């Protein structure tokens, strides 16, 4: 081999190395992270710490987030379907009814992580598993008596109660479903609230703001928001009325057609693992995994659980009957 041919070979090899480095082929050059897309309605204060900790533990994966209220999330999913298919790899919903609808469309499901077995059976199915729990509680302004039961809110002691809209807030739909089946309540409870002067607002946070400002004497909201206002010094107090705070779980699921299923499964597994549940609890949300310390739950506080399959079967009728009382 001649000297010129050896030199040419070395130059070619050098050029190849430069090109590889420029394209990220080097060990510390460009990005080689796999991107997964998460669709969720979960608050930023909860989901961002979860993403950050997961990415820290899985440096080869980057989570792209689309976060929106449940109604907007449903619209995004519907637009995806019309355009050829769900673009998310993971969906983390705020209530089981929403997730059940996605599973019925064969958009999500078919897998749950092994760690799901540690989550209570009431918070999981074969297609999805509860990652967090919301508790519907009562909030009242200082100077207003604490309601001992939910039915107290429909009495003269509470002439101005705020309720979140079940068309807008998934947690409020869970409450509507529970009360519709609860002995002594039913839709008559909502009619009694309306007749007593109750007002519908959009979200649980709107309830908290109104009660804190003294616009309403009391309201139905989620425990996270109520306790946050109390701890921030707002003139409010929180009660878990009988028969109990209403537990609404937020499930997480794998997109059936995910092209990055392995990394998506890793993320879901992390969220429901003890480490992930501790991250969630530190962010201020109630974990679904027993034994993980989270936000405030008063000792002996009663908790009730909606019958989700029954609510799902009656959802349209429930919302229609509710709209006849409070409007849509």
Long-range contacts (C-beta under 8 A, 24 or more apart in sequence): 32-60, 33-59, 33-60, 33-61, 33-62, 34-60, 34-61, 34-62, 34-260, 34-263, 35-61, 35-62, 35-63, 35-64, 35-260, 36-61, 36-62, 36-63, 36-64, 36-89, 36-90, 36-258, 36-260, 36-263, 36-264, 36-267, 37-63, 37-64, 37-65, 37-66, 37-87, 37-88, 37-89, 37-90, 38-63, 38-64, 38-65, 38-66, 38-88, 38-89, 38-90, 38-91, 38-92, 38-267, 39-66, 39-73, 39-76, 39-77, 39-88, 39-90, 39-91, 39-92, 40-65, 40-66, 40-67, 40-73, 40-91, 40-92, 40-93, 41-67, 41-68, 41-69, 41-70, 41-73, 41-92, 41-93, 41-94, 41-98, 41-170, 42-67, 42-92, 42-94, 42-132, 42-250, 42-285, 43-285, 45-283, 45-284, 46-132, 46-280, 46-283, 46-284, 46-285, 47-92, 48-283, 49-279, 49-280, 49-282, 49-283, 50-270, 50-271, 50-276, 50-279, 50-280, 50-283, 53-270, 53-275, 53-276, 53-279, 54-266, 54-267, 54-270, 54-271, 54-276, 57-270, 57-275, 58-263, 58-266, 58-267, 58-270, 60-263, 61-263, 61-266, 61-267, 63-267, 69-168, 70-94, 70-95, 70-98, 70-168, 70-169, 70-170, 71-167, 71-168, 73-98, 74-98, 74-101, 77-102, 77-107, 81-105, 81-107, 85-257, 86-255, 86-257, 88-255, 88-258, 89-254, 89-255, 89-258, 89-259, 89-260, 89-261, 89-263, 89-264, 89-267, 90-252, 90-253, 90-254, 90-255, 90-258, 90-264, 90-267, 90-268, 91-252, 91-253, 91-255, 92-131, 92-250, 92-251, 92-252, 92-253, 92-271, 93-128, 93-170, 93-250, 93-251, 93-252, 93-253, 94-134, 94-170, 94-171, 94-248, 94-250, 95-170, 95-171, 95-173, 95-174, 95-248, 95-249, 95-250, 96-128, 96-130, 96-248, 96-249, 96-251, 96-308, 96-312, 97-170, 97-173, 97-174, 97-308, 97-311, 97-312, 97-315, 98-170, 99-127, 99-128, 99-251, 99-253, 100-308, 100-312, 102-253, 103-127, 103-128, 103-253, 106-256, 107-255, 107-256, 108-253, 108-254, 108-255, 108-256, 109-253, 109-254, 109-256, 110-254, 110-256, 111-254, 111-265, 112-253, 112-268, 113-265, 113-268, 113-269, 113-272, 113-273, 114-269, 115-269, 115-272, 115-273, 116-272, 118-272, 118-289, 118-290, 119-272, 119-288, 119-289, 120-288, 120-290, 122-249, 122-305, 123-249, 123-251, 123-288, 124-251, 125-251, 127-253, 128-251, 128-252, 128-253, 129-251, 129-252, 129-253, 129-268, 129-272, 129-288, 130-249, 130-250, 130-251, 130-252, 130-288, 131-249, 131-250, 131-251, 131-252, 131-271, 131-272, 131-280, 131-288, 132-249, 132-250, 132-280, 132-285, 132-286, 132-287, 132-288, 133-247, 133-248, 133-249, 133-250, 133-286, 133-287, 133-288, 134-171, 134-174, 134-222, 134-223, 134-224, 134-247, 134-248, 134-249, 134-250, 134-286, 135-222, 135-223, 135-240, 135-245, 135-246, 135-247, 135-248, 135-286, 135-297, 135-303, 136-171, 136-172, 136-174, 136-175, 136-204, 136-220, 136-221, 136-222, 136-223, 136-245, 136-246, 136-248, 137-220, 137-221, 137-222, 137-223, 137-226, 137-238, 137-239, 137-240, 137-241, 137-245, 138-218, 138-219, 138-220, 138-221, 138-238, 138-239, 138-240, 138-241, 139-207, 139-208, 139-211, 139-218, 139-219, 139-220, 139-221, 139-226, 139-229, 139-236, 139-237, 139-238, 139-239, 140-211, 140-217, 140-218, 140-219, 140-236, 140-237, 140-239, 141-211, 141-212, 141-214, 141-216, 141-217, 141-218, 141-235, 141-236, 142-235, 142-236, 142-237, 143-235, 144-217, 144-218, 146-237, 146-239, 147-218, 147-239, 147-241, 148-241, 148-242, 149-241, 149-242, 149-243, 150-179, 150-185, 150-189, 150-241, 150-242, 150-243, 151-184, 151-185, 151-189, 152-241, 153-193, 153-196, 153-198, 153-218, 153-220, 153-241, 154-189, 154-192, 154-193, 154-195, 154-196, 154-198, 155-196, 156-196, 158-196, 158-217, 158-218, 159-196, 159-197, 159-217, 160-197, 160-198, 160-199, 160-215, 160-216, 160-217, 160-218, 161-193, 161-196, 161-197, 161-198, 161-199, 161-216, 161-217, 161-218, 161-219, 161-220, 162-198, 162-199, 162-200, 162-201, 162-206, 162-207, 162-210, 162-211, 162-215, 162-216, 162-218, 162-219, 162-220, 163-193, 163-198, 163-199, 163-200, 163-201, 163-207, 163-219, 163-220, 163-326, 164-200, 164-201, 164-202, 164-203, 164-204, 164-206, 164-207, 164-220, 164-221, 165-200, 165-201, 165-202, 165-203, 165-326, 166-318, 166-319, 166-322, 167-319, 167-323, 167-328, 168-202, 168-203, 169-202, 169-203, 169-204, 170-248, 171-204, 171-222, 171-246, 171-248, 172-204, 172-220, 173-311, 173-315, 173-318, 173-319, 174-246, 174-248, 174-306, 174-311, 175-220, 175-246, 175-248, 175-306, 176-318, 176-319, 176-322, 177-306, 177-307, 177-308, 177-310, 177-311, 177-314, 177-315, 177-318, 178-246, 178-304, 178-305, 178-306, 178-307, 178-311, 180-311, 180-314, 180-318, 181-306, 181-307, 181-310, 181-311, 182-243, 182-304, 187-318, 187-321, 187-322, 187-325, 190-322, 190-325, 190-326, 191-325, 194-325, 194-326, 200-326, 200-327, 208-234, 208-236, 211-236, 212-236, 223-286, 223-295, 223-296, 224-284, 224-285, 224-286, 224-295, 227-295, 227-296, 228-284, 238-296, 240-298, 240-301, 240-302, 240-303, 242-302, 243-302, 243-304, 244-301, 244-302, 244-303, 244-304, 245-301, 245-302, 245-303, 245-304, 246-303, 246-304, 246-305, 246-306, 247-303, 247-304, 247-305, 247-306, 248-306, 249-288
